[in-house]
């Protein structure tokens, strides 16, 4: 069940898991924080670079952006101590991020299923027997993509592969794949920066989107993507998934307060230019980080602003 702002701000913060992960003490507030983002050409990395640039204006060198394969990779880096911050889809965070904390719920991803415009495919049920990529091995898209696939007849699930975004798009154009699942903003920056030679479009995920929202209402909701976002694409319905900015509990409270200040004050400039759809960078939604608790520095920052 989704927590209210008042209820979330009232949560306690101690647990055995958090203490174990925190280790020997807090990282120095003056040290550059390593922000694990995502693949080149994806929205995570664009968002992370925008966030870093806005932080630099207040504290130069506060954050260093790290390219990764996505949510799963980011959680692993945080757990190993090789990153201090990381972007992560809320559904994957619920499964794998126990012991980590959150700075805020930053924006909404869209699960997108791209097919060739000339494929004749019109809905997810037609992927039966075909070959699809469900995201890079370290991405979080695979969680929702598998749930979309498994919402259909078990005897008619497609064959799945896990490829990085650029490799998957190249394989789709070469007809080595029939569809590519990817979780990100709309449109995917890679398709804007490097338009494909073969026209692509979004597959409508209407039925699976409703089933996922019914089975996991805390993570998913059906969302509309307007016609024309990608060439040859009509209006499509798909799955919206919240993103969390995760943090290790040993990061200094002062450093986390600065992150909150930038998230709140610079919200319009953090969303990549050209991105469409509902964004979560608002006062009421930033603190809704369930199932993860807020870092004490984030909790103090939100309380100082909103009481």
Secondary structure as UniProt FT lines:
FT   HELIX           5..9
FT   HELIX           16..22
FT   TURN            23..24
FT   TURN            29..30
FT   STRAND          33..36
FT   TURN            40..41
FT   HELIX           43..56
FT   TURN            57..58
FT   TURN            60..61
FT   STRAND          63..66
FT   HELIX           71..80
FT   STRAND          85..89
FT   HELIX           90..96
FT   TURN            98..99
FT   STRAND          101..116
FT   TURN            117..118
FT   HELIX           124..127
FT   TURN            128..129
FT   STRAND          131..133
FT   TURN            137..138
FT   HELIX           141..150
FT   HELIX           154..156
FT   STRAND          159..161
FT   HELIX           165..173
FT   TURN            174..175
FT   STRAND          179..184
FT   HELIX           189..193
FT   STRAND          200..202
FT   HELIX           206..215
FT   TURN            217..219
FT   STRAND          220..225
FT   TURN            227..228
FT   TURN            231..232
FT   STRAND          236..247
FT   TURN            249..250
FT   HELIX           253..265
FT   HELIX           267..270
FT   TURN            273..274
FT   HELIX           283..286
FT   TURN            290..291
FT   HELIX           296..306
//
